[in-house]
Amino acid sequence: MKGTPINIQQYFAFVRSAADFDEGDGVELGRLLYYQLSKARKNDDELREELNTFIERATVLRECAYKYRFLDELLFHVIKNKQHVASSSVDTGLASITSNEAGRIGKALAMMLMTNTTSSVATDEYIFKYPALEELAAEYRWFKPMLGAIAEELMSKVLYGVKARAAVGAAMSTSDMVSDGVVLADYFRTGRTGFAHGLLAMIGTNMLLQLGLTWLQTRGLKKGRKKKFLLEAAATLTCTKPGLDAWRVASGAEQLQGAPLSPLHEMGFAKGAEVATESVPGLVLQLFALLTSSAEDRSMLALVSVGISAASTGLAGVSLWFDADTDPGTRQKHPRPFPMPFWPSVFVSLASRATLFRRAAPALQRRSFANLSSHGNVLGAQDITPEALKTFEVWHKGVNKIMSGEQISAELEEELTSRVSDKVKFYPPTYYDHWEGKDEFVLLIKSVSQVFGPSFVYDRQFVSADGKDWCLEFEADIEGDSKKRVQGVDLVRLDDDGMIVEFKVYARPPNGVGALKEAMMKRVAGPMALLKAKQKMSGIFS
């Protein structure tokens, strides 16, 4: 839909169902939603009215809002984009989230846009932080692209955070180069030509690298390549290139067709080259010159130049490292923070960004702790405890044996039994009461695994944040007869030690449940009577 007139975009967005929407449509929906509501952002009542009208008219949002009643509250605060003091994290899952919690989640996006350098990184971190958003993005493939498009539009209007940091960095870079030029002239004036030539070589090397980067960026352009190169080269030679780069990043400029780097990466490489070839070496040279010069040759100008170089180097180094370390993709690969080679605390970004890092890093580490994708479509479990994870893994190890048609070995049965409480309660769909006890539970599970056999499969699996409550959706045939098929859910509850203490099974349809009852009675009646007799005998002689 990109490039389509706005009225046609609106028509298709309003009439198409969620099933017809893909990621690209989500982007266009997000842009359309922002442009339709942006004028009403200053008036809460007007914004709510416009948003509700948009949701009601857009089939895809109406379907989602009908299922999840909190959607309007979430989108209201996302579009409002008002800065709020960071509140406690919302770990509630999608099925039980309230409108109040959705509002708190919506308010959090503004802070993430302020503390990240790109809207895509902010969107990833935003969705990654809240389980409800993760589940929503998994259910609707258009949801994350829609949020990303809204975030991109909002970030281009933000007048703080990344813009301020980019502007400050650009100002310090320009000041650093200007001060180096003034000091260079002072070295020649006072006859310290060795220092002058050294500093001149550093400045020249930096300029050559910057011009080389400009050539790489413009050589692949199909239109206006020479003009673009000359303008960029002029900005480099006049020391205004850092400001130009910062303006592009702050205004949300897109990567030019044919250019190998985005504006953000171009600014990062340029800053890295400056730090490596001029800022750090120049700082060392100027400090050495200051310490070895006579009292007459020491000037306030030299001290100011050293201070600017140190500040520019510190800000650039910490900012680049900080952004790399807090990027969600990097954090997934490296859960532990990267070791910093230096921590010039006076330059450690803004306090709000440091606070975000301290709050986000543990949560991101927890989310990368367990990868349950090998067990099928598992939703939730972002803060699963080690004991709950162990039980989940052992349970699925047994399920995999059943699905492959293999018998559960004595070793695996013992491992599974060790994850079951002595007082576990089992509620079958074929019996009005419940069974209690570990031995009874194991006998019933072994019997039902024989009834279902390899036809058993788990579909969606919903796990609470801490992993202590499971809702596992299953399908299976009764004794291999596809005409006697049951669908149901296993509701499992664990205690604080990760032991199974309750297991409820709900199933449908009635004829399938009836066939299950009949098959279970043939297998369970005798062994269960024998088990009860043994328990009574052991009670008498114990």
N, C-alpha and C positions, 0 to 999 in steps of 0.2 A: 504493500500500500504506500510505500515511500514515494513521494513526489506526486501523489494523487491530490487533487484539489480538496480543500478542507471540508466542503459540504458533502463530497462523495465519501471521504473518509468517515465522516460522522454517520452517514447513512449505513455503511457497511458495519461500523462499530455497533450501531444500535440494533440491527436486525439479525446479526449472526450469533449463533449459539456458542457456548464455551468449547464444544467439541471441534468446532471449525477454526478456532483461534490457535495460531502457532506463535513462536517466539517473536517473529518479525511483526505480527499483528499486535503483540503485547507492547512493543516499542511505540508503535503508532497510537495505540490506545492511551498509553501514558502521556504522550505529547499532547494528544487531543484533550485529555482530562485536565492537564495543566493549563493549556491555553484557554479552555472554557471557564476555568475557575479562578485563574490568577487575579483577575480584576476584583474579585470578591474577597480576597484574603484579608483585607483590613477590617471587614465587618463580619463577626462570627455568625450572626443570624442569617445574613445574606449568603455566606459561604455554605452553611449547612443546608439552606434551601436549594441552592444551585447544585450542591453535591447530591442531595437526595433525588432531585429531578434527573440528573445525569445517570445515576444508578438505576432509576426506574425505567429510563428510556433505553439504556444500553443492556441488551439481553444478557451478554456475558457477565456483566457485573450484577445484574438483577438475580441471575441464577445463583451466583456465588453468595450474594447477600442474603438470599432466602435460606440458604443452608447454614451460613455463618453470620449471625445477626450483628456481630461486632464490626463488620467490614466498614460501615459508614463512619464509625468513630475512629477507626484506624486511619482511613484515608483523610478524614477531616484534619487530624493533627499532622499528617504527612504533608498535605498541601499548605497548611497554615505555616509550618516551618518556623515556629517561634522557639527561641532558645529557652531552655528550662534547666534548673539545677538537676544534675544527674540523680535519678531515683534508683531504688534497689532493683535488681534484675528481676524479670518476669520469666519464670521457668515453667509456667503452666502450658500444657499441651493444647493442641488445636481443639480437641473435643470439649474441653471444659473452661476455656478462657472466657473471661467476662468483658463487658464493654469498658469498664474502668481500667482493666489491665491492657486492653487493646489501645486505649487512649494513652497510657503510659508508654507503650511500645511506639505508637505513632510519634510522640514527642521526642523520642530518643534519636530519630533520624537527623534532626537539625544539628545536634552535637557531633554526630559522626561526619556530617558534611563539613563541619567546621574543622575537624581534626584529621581529615584525610586530604590527600593531594588530588585524587580523581574521584569522580562519581561512581565508577565501577568498583573501585576498592571499598568505598563507603557502603555501597549496596551489598557487596559480598559480606562485609563485616556485620552489617545490620541484620541480614537474614541469618547469618551464621550464629549470631548471639542469642536469638530468640527461637526456642523450639517450635512455637506456633507458626512462625513465618517459614521455618524450614519445611514443616509439614504442608503448609499451604502452597509453597513453591513446588513441592513434590507432586501435589495433586493437580495443580493448574500450571501447565508449562508456560503460559503467558504472564503469570503473576510477577515473577522476578524481572523479566524484561520491562514490564510496565513500571515497576518501582524504579528500575534503573533509568528509564527515560525521564520520569518525574524528578529523580535525584539530579540528573544531568542538567535539567532546566533550572532547578533550584540552585545548584552550585554556581551556575553562570551568573546568578543574581546576588550571591552571597558577597558581602562587602567586608568580611573579616576572615580570620583563620588563614586558609591557604593563600589568599590574596595578600594579606598583611605580611605573612612570612615570605612570600615570593618578592614582594616590594622591598621589604627590609633587606633580604639577601641581595637583591639587585643593587640597592643603594650602597650596601657595604662593599660589594664587588667593585662598583665604579669608584667609590671612595678609596679603596685599596689601590687600584691602578693609578688614580690621580696622585695619591700621596707618594706612591713609589716613583712616579715621574718627577715630583718636586724634590724628593730625596736624591734622586739620580742627578739632578741639576746641582744640588748642594754638594754632592761628592766631587763633581767636576770643578766647582767653584773653589773648594778647599784643597784641591790637589790630590784627593784620594781616588786616583784613577783606577786602581785595582778593584776597589769596591764598586766603582761606577760601571766598569766593564762587566763585572760579574752580575750585577743587578740588570744591566742592559741585556745580557744574554738570556737571563730568566724571562724578562718581559718579552723579548723577541721570540723565544721558544713558545711561550704561551700564545702569542699572537699567531704564530705559524700553525699551531695546533687548532686554534679557533677558526682560522681561515680554511684549514683542511676539513674540519667538521662542516663548515658552511658549504664547501664544494661537494662533499658527500651528500649533504641534504638536498642540494639543488641540481645535481647532475642528472637525476632521473626524472625531473619535471618535464612535462610535455608542452607546457605553455609558459612563456615568460621566464625561461631558465636563466638567460644572461642578465636580464634586468633584476631578477630576484637575487642572483649571486652578488651583483654589484651593490645592491642596497644592503644586503647582509654584511658584505665585506666592509662597506663604509661604516656601518654600525659597530663592527668589531674594532676597526682602527680608531674610531672616535670614542671608544670605551662606553658606548651606549647599548651594546648588545645584551648585557645582563638585564637591563630594564626592558628591552624588547621581548626577550624570552619570558620574563616574569609576566608581562602584559598578556602574552599569548596563553600562558597557563591559567592566569586569573580569569580571562574572558572565556575560557572553555573552547579555544580554537581547536579545530579538528586537524588531524594529520593530513598533509597535502598528498594528493595522488602522485605516486612516484617517489615520495620522500621515504627513506628507510626508517626514520625515527619520528615518534610523536613529539609534540611540543614539550611535554613533561620530560621525556627521555633525552631530548636534545639539550634542555636546560641542565639536566643531571650530568650528562657527559661534559658539557662545557664547564660546569662548575668543578667537576672532578679534575679536568685538565688544568684549570686555573690553580686549584689547590696543590696539585702535584708538581707543577712547573714554576709557579710564581709565589703563591701565598706562603707555603711552608718553607721552600728554599730562601725566599726573600726575607722571611721573618728571621731565620737563622743568621743570614748574612747581616741584616741590619742590627741584630742583637750583638753579633761579634764586632761589628764596626763601632757600635756604641760603647762597648766595654773596653775596646782597645784604643779609642780616640782620646785625644787630650781634652782637658776641661774646656778649652776655647772652642774646640770643634763640636762639642756636644750641644745640641739645640733642642728646644721644646718640640720643634717640628719632627725630629727623629723619633722622639718618644711617642708622639701622636701617631706616626706612621706605623711604629711597632704595635701599638694598641689596636689600630684598625686591622692590621694583618692578622693579629691573634684572634680578634673577634670574628673576622670573616672566615678564618680557617675553622674555628670552633663551631660556629653556626652551621657552616656547610657540612662538616664531617658528621656532626650529631644528627642533623636533619636527614641527610641521605641514609645514614645507618638506621635511624629511627623508623623512617618510612619503609625501608626494606624489611626490618624485623617485625613490624606490626602488620604487614600485608597478610591477609588471610591465607593466600596460597602458600606463602613462605612459612607461615605458622603451622600449616597442616604438615608440611614436610619436616619442619624442625620445631617440635613442641617447646623445647627449652629456648629461652632467649639467646641470641647470638652474643658471644663475649665481645665487649667493647674494648678496643685497644686503648682508649682514653675516655675519661668522663669529665670534661671541663664543666663542672656543675653550673657555672654561671651562665653557660650557653645552652643548657638542656631545654630548648624549646619553650613552649608555654606551659604554665602549671596545669591547665586543663588537659593538655595532650598527655602529659606525664601521668595525670590521674587516670585518664582513659587507658593508658598502657598497663598500669598496675591493676586496674579492674578487669581489663579484657584478657590479659595474658593467662591467668589461671583458668578462666572459663574456656578459652580456646585450647589450652592444654587438656582439659577434661574432655572436650569434645573430640579430640583426636586420640583419646585413650583407647576406645573400643571401636573396632570396625566389624559390624555385624552383617555387612552386606553378603557375606558368604552363606548366610542362613536364609536368604530370600529377601522379601520386601519387608524390612524391619523399620518401623518408624518410632522415633523417640530414643530413649536410653542415652541421652547426651551426657548425663552425669552418673551413669551406672556404677554401682559399687563393685569392688573386686569380687566379693563373695557372690553377689547376684549374677555377675558376669560368668563366674565359674559354673553356677547352676544352669544358666542359659546355654552355655557351651556343651555341658554334659547332656542336657536334655536333647539338644539337637543332634548330638552324636548318636544317640539312640534312635531318633527319628530318621536319620540318614540311613541307618542299618535297615530299618523297616521299609523305607522307600526303595532300597536297592534289593529287597527280597532276602536279605541275610538274617540269620538268627542273632539275637543279642547275646554276646559272649558272657560267660560268668564274671569275667573281669569288669566288663562294662556295666553289668547288672549291679555288681558290688559298688562301682563308682556312682551309679545313679542312686542306689539305695542310701549312700552316704550323704546325699543332698536332700533327703526327705526327713522331715520331723517325725519323731516317734508318735506324735499325736495328730498327724495329718488327717484332714477330713476330705473325703472324696464324695462329690455329689454327681451321680450319673444321671443321664437323661431318661433312663429306663426304670428308675426306682424312686419311690416316693420319699424315702429316707436317705441318709448318708452313711457311708462306711467310715470307720475311724481306725487308724493304726497303720504303721509302716508296712507290715507284712500284707495286710489286706490291699493296700494301695498298689504295691508291687505286683501282686497276683492279678488284680484287675487290669493294670496297664499291660502286663504281658498277654493277658487274654484278649484284650481289645486290639492289640497290635497283630495278633494272629487272625482276628476277624477282618481287619482292614487290609493287612498285607501291603504289597507294593503300590496299591492304588491310593494310599494315604498321601496327602500333600497339604502343606500349609500355604495359604495365599497371603493376605495382609496380616502383619503382626504388629500390634501396638504395644509398646513397652513404656512404662512410666519413666520419668527422668532418672530416678534412682535405681530403676530396674527391679523394683520389688513387686510390681503388679504387671501381669501380662494379659493381653487379650489376643488370642491366636485363632485366626479364621482358618478352618480346614474343610476339605472335601475328601470323601472316600467311598468305595464300593463295599457292600457287605458280601464277604466271602467271594469276591471276584465277579459278582453279578452287577453289571452296570445298570440294570433296571431297578436295583435296590441301592440307590446312592443316597448318601446323607451329606448334608452341609451343616456346619455348626461352628461354635467357638469354644475354646478352652479358656476359662478365666482362672488364672493362677496367681496365688498370693504367697510371697516369701516373708520370712521374719528378718530381723536385723542381721542375722548370721548367714542369710542367703539360703535358708532351708525352706523347702516347700511345706507350707502349713495348711493350705486350702487349694482344692482343685475342683472347679465346677465345670460341667459340660452341658451345653445347650445345643440341641440339634433339631433338624427338620428334614424332610417332611414327615408326617405321621406314619406313612407306610414304611419309610426307611428306618424310622426309630423302632417300629414294631419288629422289623426284620433284625435289627441290631439286638433287641432284647432277646429274641428267640435264639440267635446265634450265641449270645453271651451266656444264656442259661445253660446251654449244652456244655460250655467249657468251664463255667465258674462254679456251678452248683456242687459238684463233687469235691473239687479241690478246696473250696471255701469251707464246706462242712468238715473236711479233714483238718484244715487249719484251725478252726474253732475248737475241734476236739483236742488237738495237740496243746492249744493254749490253756484249755481247762485242765488237762492232765498236768501240765507244767505248773499251773497254779496250785493244784492239790499237793504236789510233792515238793514245792519250793519252800 
